[in-house]
């Protein structure tokens, strides 16, 4: 065991050495061999952003099949918040596998499913009576939340927003805003989905537009194009993920939620990426005191095991007829065991507090770098996010024109130096930082140094 010490990120034990180490060129020979085997059998449409193949992972590092050790600033897209091999999670999975891997909750139920539902009732915002149903993926959770809202309200229209990402099933593709690679040539999509303008402070035509004003802009369009009495649900990510880590202006979410409540519209918060301590709170909705009617969750919930959930008002979920919700693998017992261990680890280690400490460290460095590179006239157009869900939007210097080419080059330069970072954004020009919440400060700062050097070299 290695032990890291940090004044702002308390010491945590780790199984693998928490260091960056490059043993071969990137990708190395073993990864290249696997890539050749993959090309012969794996569908071309299933792509990977990194050309290296993982062999082990722990804490803030991923070790590949060639023995290279990378600093992980992506967490499998916000999944491995507790680390990719957290001891409590691994032990819980091993114990459950020794008893049974599956019975199907819809046939022979088990306590783990109920325990997860009890935990989610306690953790999600609001003190109203709640119910939960478990699934496998974020897209499944979103699709079922829409089903619940439509049935409970007797209405059909669903409102989604510019820059949204909600999944790759047919309905969730329709809810997603970005065509490539998610929607192109996959239609027709499910009907009665309406898209409204998002609050995107950096790209507002009127920079003085407030959050409540941006919300009323969307509400006016809803009332004109759909009508409140035909709207089943408003679906929104409190912080948009794939769209670019867009944090709406203060007041945007509460104003939308209030309008929904006044008009009998179900307010659905898609917390698939932003939930479970990622933003410095258990859920991003909490930052502005928003209490959603339904919350969709996945990613960080089960420490890497496939599990998702819809939790919400009891009267909404209980309105669905018997057998209307479920699925063969939904709430798998092994995934439930992992989730219970993950949630307990988050509590014990105060991962929401660690996310806040990560925010302090990262924002201070990125803001200093932005000034060094030219301030408002430099390549860093915007720095945003909350907790350990942070982003840089890169633009061509002196403009707000997106710069996806530099964004891609910076990510590649970081990979070559042993740091894994992810990109995103409607325009492909956003670097997103999603480190494991258990990363130690020394490793985090080392990863940021590599990113900073890559950005300096890109000028």
Secondary structure per residue as TSV (DSSP state, phi and psi in degrees):
chain	resnum	aa	ss	phi	psi
A	1	X	-	360.0	134.2
A	2	X	E	-100.4	151.7
A	3	X	E	-124.8	125.5
A	4	X	-	-105.7	146.3
A	5	X	-	-125.4	131.9
A	6	X	-	-151.7	138.3
A	7	X	S	-68.1	-33.3
A	8	X	S	-104.1	-20.3
A	9	X	S	-119.3	99.9
A	10	X	-	-54.7	153.0
A	11	X	-	-61.1	135.3
A	12	X	-	-130.0	142.9
A	13	X	E	-78.4	150.7
A	14	X	E	-140.8	149.8
A	15	X	S	-79.5	-42.6
A	16	X	S	-95.1	149.1
A	17	X	-	-57.5	131.1
A	18	X	-	-89.9	75.9
A	19	X	-	-149.0	153.7
A	20	X	-	-85.5	132.3
A	21	X	B	-151.7	123.8
A	22	X	-	-109.4	114.9
A	23	X	-	-99.0	-21.9
A	24	X	S	-138.6	177.0
A	25	X	S	-65.3	164.1
A	26	X	S	-114.7	118.9
A	27	X	S	-77.2	155.7
A	28	X	-	-83.8	176.8
A	29	X	H	-61.7	-38.1
A	30	X	H	-67.8	-39.4
A	31	X	H	-65.7	-38.9
A	32	X	H	-65.6	-37.7
A	33	X	H	-64.2	-43.4
A	34	X	H	-63.7	-36.1
A	35	X	H	-62.5	-39.4
A	36	X	H	-64.9	-43.8
A	37	X	H	-63.3	-40.6
A	38	X	H	-60.3	-45.0
A	39	X	H	-58.9	-25.9
A	40	X	H	-83.2	-17.6
A	41	X	H	-134.6	-19.2
A	42	X	S	-99.8	138.0
A	43	X	-	-56.5	137.2
A	44	X	T	-63.4	-27.0
A	45	X	T	-72.3	-16.0
A	46	X	S	-92.4	93.5
A	47	X	-	-101.0	162.3
A	48	X	-	-123.9	141.2
A	49	X	S	-78.5	-18.8
A	50	X	-	-113.9	141.2
A	51	X	S	-90.1	10.3
A	52	X	-	-107.9	147.4
A	53	X	-	-109.1	128.4
A	54	X	E	-74.8	141.9
A	55	X	E	-118.7	-26.0
A	56	X	E	-161.5	155.2
A	57	X	E	-157.8	144.6
A	58	X	E	-166.0	141.7
A	59	X	T	58.5	-119.3
A	60	X	T	-107.0	19.1
A	61	X	E	-129.2	152.1
A	62	X	E	-124.2	128.4
A	63	X	E	-104.3	131.2
A	64	X	E	-94.3	178.5
A	65	X	T	-68.9	-12.5
A	66	X	T	-97.0	1.5
A	67	X	S	89.4	5.5
A	68	X	-	-77.7	140.1
A	69	X	E	-115.0	119.7
A	70	X	E	-107.4	144.4
A	71	X	E	-76.6	126.4
A	72	X	E	-96.6	108.2
A	73	X	S	-110.1	25.5
A	74	X	S	-126.6	-24.9
A	75	X	H	53.4	35.2
A	76	X	H	59.2	37.6
A	77	X	H	62.8	59.0
A	78	X	H	69.1	22.8
A	79	X	T	-91.8	-49.1
A	80	X	-	-91.1	56.4
A	81	X	T	-62.3	-33.1
A	82	X	T	-90.4	7.6
A	83	X	-	99.1	157.1
A	84	X	T	-81.5	-8.0
A	85	X	T	-147.9	49.2
A	86	X	-	-57.1	130.6
A	87	X	H	-54.5	-44.5
A	88	X	H	-65.9	-37.1
A	89	X	H	-68.5	-46.8
A	90	X	H	-60.2	-41.5
A	91	X	H	-66.2	-40.6
A	92	X	H	-65.3	-39.5
A	93	X	H	-65.1	-46.2
A	94	X	H	-61.4	-41.0
A	95	X	H	-64.9	-45.5
A	96	X	H	-66.5	-40.5
A	97	X	H	-59.1	-33.0
A	98	X	H	-69.4	-16.7
A	99	X	H	-100.3	-59.3
A	100	X	-	-165.1	144.9
A	101	X	S	-93.8	-20.3
A	102	X	-	-170.2	140.6
A	103	X	-	-135.4	-15.8
A	104	X	-	77.2	112.8
A	105	X	T	-58.6	-28.6
A	106	X	T	-76.4	-9.1
A	107	X	T	-110.6	-64.9
A	108	X	S	-123.4	98.5
A	109	X	-	-72.7	173.4
A	110	X	-	-152.2	161.1
A	111	X	H	-67.8	-33.4
A	112	X	H	-55.6	-40.4
A	113	X	H	-59.7	-46.1
A	114	X	H	-64.3	-40.5
A	115	X	H	-62.5	-41.0
A	116	X	H	-63.2	-43.6
A	117	X	H	-61.7	-39.2
A	118	X	H	-64.0	-42.3
A	119	X	H	-61.8	-45.4
A	120	X	H	-67.3	-33.0
A	121	X	H	-63.7	-36.0
A	122	X	H	-74.9	-38.2
A	123	X	H	-84.8	-33.4
A	124	X	S	-72.3	153.0
A	125	X	S	-61.4	147.7
A	126	X	-	99.3	148.1
A	127	X	S	-108.8	16.0
A	128	X	S	-75.8	165.3
A	129	X	-	-64.6	135.6
A	130	X	E	-128.3	155.5
A	131	X	E	-132.6	157.6
A	132	X	E	-135.6	145.6
A	133	X	E	-131.8	139.8
A	134	X	E	-107.1	145.0
A	135	X	E	-136.7	-160.1
A	136	X	S	-107.8	-38.4
A	137	X	S	-131.1	163.7
A	138	X	H	-61.2	-40.1
A	139	X	H	-61.8	-41.0
A	140	X	H	-60.5	-42.9
A	141	X	H	-62.2	-45.3
A	142	X	H	-62.6	-46.7
A	143	X	H	-59.4	-41.2
A	144	X	H	-73.2	-31.8
A	145	X	H	-62.0	-40.6
A	146	X	H	-64.6	-43.1
A	147	X	H	-55.6	-46.6
A	148	X	H	-62.7	-46.3
A	149	X	H	-62.9	-41.9
A	150	X	H	-65.1	-44.6
A	151	X	H	-66.9	-44.5
A	152	X	H	-67.1	-33.7
A	153	X	H	-94.0	-19.7
A	154	X	T	72.1	15.4
A	155	X	-	-113.6	168.2
A	156	X	-	-116.8	-35.2
A	157	X	E	-70.8	138.6
A	158	X	E	-124.8	130.5
A	159	X	E	-97.2	127.2
A	160	X	E	-123.3	179.2
A	161	X	E	-128.6	157.9
A	162	X	T	-52.7	143.1
A	163	X	T	72.1	6.9
A	164	X	-	-73.3	150.7
A	165	X	-	-134.3	125.9
A	166	X	-	-131.1	-2.5
A	167	X	-	139.8	-174.7
A	168	X	S	-124.7	9.3
A	169	X	S	-75.5	173.4
A	170	X	H	-61.0	-49.4
A	171	X	H	-64.5	-44.5
A	172	X	H	-72.2	-25.6
A	173	X	H	-63.4	-40.7
A	174	X	H	-63.1	-33.2
A	175	X	H	-77.0	-25.5
A	176	X	-	-76.2	143.7
A	177	X	-	-89.6	-30.1
A	178	X	-	-87.7	126.6
A	179	X	-	-75.8	-49.4
A	180	X	T	-102.2	130.0
A	181	X	T	-96.7	10.2
A	182	X	T	-84.7	-29.9
A	183	X	T	-121.6	-20.8
A	184	X	T	-56.0	121.6
A	185	X	T	66.9	15.2
A	186	X	-	-99.6	-3.5
A	187	X	-	-74.6	178.9
A	188	X	-	-75.8	155.0
A	189	X	-	-101.4	166.9
A	190	X	-	-59.7	140.6
A	191	X	S	-80.9	178.3
A	192	X	S	62.4	38.4
A	193	X	E	-113.7	128.5
A	194	X	E	-124.4	134.0
A	195	X	E	-104.8	133.3
A	196	X	E	-119.9	159.9
A	197	X	-	-69.4	135.7
A	198	X	-	-88.3	156.8
A	199	X	-	-82.6	111.5
A	200	X	-	-127.7	83.9
A	201	X	G	-50.8	-40.9
A	202	X	G	-65.8	-30.0
A	203	X	G	-113.4	17.2
A	204	X	-	-69.3	134.8
A	205	X	S	-61.5	-36.3
A	206	X	S	-106.0	101.2
A	207	X	T	-64.9	-14.8
A	208	X	T	-90.5	0.0
A	209	X	-	-64.1	125.4
A	210	X	-	-84.9	167.4
A	211	X	H	-59.0	-50.1
A	212	X	H	-59.8	-36.7
A	213	X	H	-66.3	-41.3
A	214	X	H	-63.6	-37.6
A	215	X	H	-65.7	-41.7
A	216	X	H	-66.8	-30.3
A	217	X	H	-59.2	-46.8
A	218	X	H	-67.4	-41.7
A	219	X	H	-62.0	-40.6
A	220	X	H	-59.8	-42.1
A	221	X	H	-67.6	-37.6
A	222	X	H	-61.0	-46.9
A	223	X	H	-66.0	-35.3
A	224	X	H	-77.5	-43.0
A	225	X	H	-87.8	-28.4
A	226	X	T	-121.1	-51.0
A	227	X	-	96.2	133.2
A	228	X	G	-58.4	-38.6
A	229	X	G	-74.8	-3.9
A	230	X	G	-108.3	-2.0
A	231	X	E	-93.8	118.5
A	232	X	E	-79.6	-42.7
A	233	X	E	-154.3	150.0
A	234	X	E	-106.1	125.4
A	235	X	E	-116.6	123.9
A	236	X	E	-151.7	144.4
A	237	X	-	-84.5	122.7
A	238	X	S	-57.1	-35.2
A	239	X	B	-127.7	120.2
A	240	X	-	-69.3	136.9
A	241	X	T	-90.7	-87.4
A	242	X	T	-57.2	-28.4
A	243	X	T	-67.5	-13.4
A	244	X	T	132.3	20.7
A	245	X	-	54.6	46.3
A	246	X	-	-80.9	121.1
A	247	X	B	-99.1	113.8
A	248	X	-	-64.9	155.3
A	249	X	-	-60.5	147.4
A	250	X	T	-55.3	132.0
A	251	X	T	99.0	-15.5
A	252	X	H	-64.6	-52.8
A	253	X	H	-65.5	-47.6
A	254	X	H	-60.4	-35.2
A	255	X	H	-68.1	-42.4
A	256	X	H	-62.7	-44.1
A	257	X	H	-63.8	-39.2
A	258	X	H	-65.3	-43.7
A	259	X	H	-61.2	-42.3
A	260	X	H	-60.6	-45.6
A	261	X	H	-61.8	-42.1
A	262	X	H	-66.9	-22.8
A	263	X	T	-114.5	13.2
A	264	X	T	67.1	25.4
A	265	X	-	-96.1	134.6
A	266	X	E	-76.3	124.4
A	267	X	E	-96.1	112.7
A	268	X	E	-107.2	120.5
A	269	X	E	-96.8	117.8
A	270	X	E	-85.6	98.3
A	271	X	-	-104.9	27.0
A	272	X	T	-57.2	-44.8
A	273	X	T	-95.6	-30.4
A	274	X	T	-91.8	-6.6
A	275	X	T	-82.9	171.4
A	276	X	T	63.6	62.2
A	277	X	T	73.8	-4.9
A	278	X	T	-58.2	-38.3
A	279	X	T	-99.2	10.5
A	280	X	S	95.0	2.3
A	281	X	S	-139.3	166.0
A	282	X	S	-59.3	-38.5
A	283	X	S	-138.7	144.4
A	284	X	G	-64.3	-26.4
A	285	X	G	-58.0	-28.1
A	286	X	G	-67.9	-23.0
A	287	X	G	-61.5	-27.8
A	288	X	G	-118.9	18.9
A	289	X	T	68.9	23.6
A	290	X	-	-80.5	132.5
A	291	X	-	-112.6	98.1
A	292	X	-	-67.6	156.0
A	293	X	S	-75.5	-38.8
A	294	X	E	-133.6	143.4
A	295	X	E	-125.1	131.0
A	296	X	E	-101.0	138.3
A	297	X	E	-139.8	153.5
A	298	X	-	-167.8	-129.5
A	299	X	G	31.3	-93.8
A	300	X	G	-70.2	-4.6
A	301	X	G	-63.1	-40.4
A	302	X	G	-126.1	25.8
A	303	X	T	61.2	25.9
A	304	X	T	112.7	-14.1
A	305	X	S	-83.3	148.5
A	306	X	-	-75.3	108.1
A	307	X	-	-154.2	135.8
A	308	X	E	-138.2	168.9
A	309	X	E	-152.0	152.2
A	310	X	E	-119.4	122.0
A	311	X	E	-122.0	137.7
A	312	X	E	-174.2	-168.4
A	313	X	E	-58.1	133.1
A	314	X	H	-57.1	-39.0
A	315	X	H	-67.3	-25.7
A	316	X	H	-76.6	-52.1
A	317	X	H	-69.1	-34.6
A	318	X	T	-76.0	-8.7
A	319	X	T	-72.6	-20.2
A	320	X	S	-76.1	134.5
A	321	X	-	-64.7	157.5
A	322	X	T	-57.1	128.7
A	323	X	T	87.8	-4.0
A	324	X	S	-77.0	-14.0
A	325	X	S	-128.8	143.4
A	326	X	-	145.9	-161.7
A	327	X	-	160.5	151.2
A	328	X	S	-54.5	-45.0
A	329	X	S	-100.6	-4.5
A	330	X	T	-59.3	125.8
A	331	X	T	71.9	35.3
A	332	X	-	-48.8	138.3
A	333	X	H	-62.1	-33.6
A	334	X	H	-69.4	-41.6
A	335	X	H	-65.8	-36.9
A	336	X	H	-64.8	-42.0
A	337	X	H	-60.6	-42.4
A	338	X	H	-62.2	-40.7
A	339	X	H	-63.9	-44.0
A	340	X	H	-62.0	-40.5
A	341	X	H	-68.8	-37.2
A	342	X	H	-63.3	-47.8
A	343	X	H	-64.1	-39.0
A	344	X	H	-66.4	-39.9
A	345	X	H	-61.9	-42.4
A	346	X	H	-59.6	-39.9
A	347	X	H	-68.5	-49.6
A	348	X	H	-60.7	-39.2
A	349	X	T	-93.2	0.7
A	350	X	T	48.6	59.9
A	351	X	H	-69.1	-23.7
A	352	X	H	-64.4	-41.0
A	353	X	H	-65.8	-38.6
A	354	X	H	-65.2	-37.0
A	355	X	H	-61.7	-39.2
A	356	X	H	-65.5	-39.0
A	357	X	H	-66.4	-39.2
A	358	X	H	-61.1	-42.4
A	359	X	H	-57.3	-46.7
A	360	X	H	-59.2	-45.2
A	361	X	H	-65.5	-49.2
A	362	X	H	-68.9	-46.5
A	363	X	H	-63.9	-39.3
A	364	X	H	-60.2	-42.7
A	365	X	H	-71.0	-43.9
A	366	X	H	-67.5	-37.7
A	367	X	H	-66.7	-39.2
A	368	X	H	-63.9	-40.6
A	369	X	H	-64.5	-41.4
A	370	X	H	-59.3	-41.1
A	371	X	H	-65.9	-42.1
A	372	X	H	-60.1	-35.8
A	373	X	T	-91.2	13.2
A	374	X	T	118.7	4.1
A	375	X	G	60.3	-135.4
A	376	X	G	-65.2	-18.2
A	377	X	G	-96.6	3.4
A	378	X	S	-92.3	-171.3
A	379	X	S	-79.4	-13.1
A	380	X	E	-94.7	101.6
A	381	X	E	-75.5	-36.7
A	382	X	E	-153.8	145.3
A	383	X	E	-122.7	126.9
A	384	X	E	-154.2	172.4
A	385	X	E	124.9	-179.1
A	386	X	E	-138.9	145.9
A	387	X	T	59.8	-128.4
A	388	X	T	-104.2	34.6
A	389	X	E	-126.3	82.8
A	390	X	E	-126.3	155.1
A	391	X	E	-148.8	152.9
A	392	X	E	-117.3	127.7
A	393	X	E	-101.4	119.3
A	394	X	E	-96.9	136.0
A	395	X	B	-133.5	165.1
A	396	X	-	-72.9	128.0
A	397	X	T	-49.2	136.0
A	398	X	T	82.0	2.5
A	399	X	S	-136.3	179.3
A	400	X	-	-109.6	15.3
A	401	X	-	-71.2	125.2
A	402	X	B	-58.0	146.4
A	403	X	-	-124.9	75.1
A	404	X	H	-67.9	-28.9
A	405	X	H	-63.9	-47.3
A	406	X	H	-64.9	-38.5
A	407	X	H	-58.2	-46.6
A	408	X	H	-64.9	-40.5
A	409	X	H	-66.1	-38.6
A	410	X	H	-65.0	-42.9
A	411	X	H	-61.6	-41.5
A	412	X	H	-66.2	-39.3
A	413	X	H	-65.1	-38.0
A	414	X	H	-65.1	-43.7
A	415	X	H	-58.0	-44.3
A	416	X	H	-61.2	-24.6
A	417	X	T	-101.3	8.7
A	418	X	T	89.7	26.9
A	419	X	E	-128.2	127.5
A	420	X	E	-97.8	116.4
A	421	X	-	-126.3	155.9
A	422	X	E	-110.2	152.2
A	423	X	E	-115.4	164.6
A	424	X	E	-167.0	-168.5
A	425	X	-	107.2	144.7
A	426	X	T	-54.6	-33.8
A	427	X	T	-101.3	5.4
A	428	X	S	68.1	24.4
A	429	X	-	-122.1	24.0
A	430	X	E	-118.9	128.9
A	431	X	E	-93.7	122.3
A	432	X	E	-109.3	139.0
A	433	X	E	-114.6	117.8
A	434	X	-	-133.0	59.4
A	435	X	-	-65.1	153.1
A	436	X	-	-55.1	142.3
A	437	X	T	-71.1	-9.7
A	438	X	T	-96.8	4.5
A	439	X	-	-62.2	144.2
A	440	X	-	-88.0	158.8
A	441	X	H	-64.5	-38.1
A	442	X	H	-62.4	-45.1
A	443	X	H	-66.5	-41.2
A	444	X	H	-60.0	-47.2
A	445	X	H	-64.9	-35.5
A	446	X	H	-64.8	-42.5
A	447	X	H	-62.4	-40.1
A	448	X	H	-66.3	-35.5
A	449	X	H	-61.6	-41.1
A	450	X	H	-64.6	-44.0
A	451	X	H	-60.8	-44.5
A	452	X	H	-61.0	-44.7
A	453	X	H	-63.1	-38.7
A	454	X	H	-64.7	-38.9
A	455	X	H	-69.4	-38.7
A	456	X	H	-62.8	-41.7
A	457	X	H	-71.5	-17.9
A	458	X	T	-80.9	-10.3
A	459	X	-	-67.8	360.0
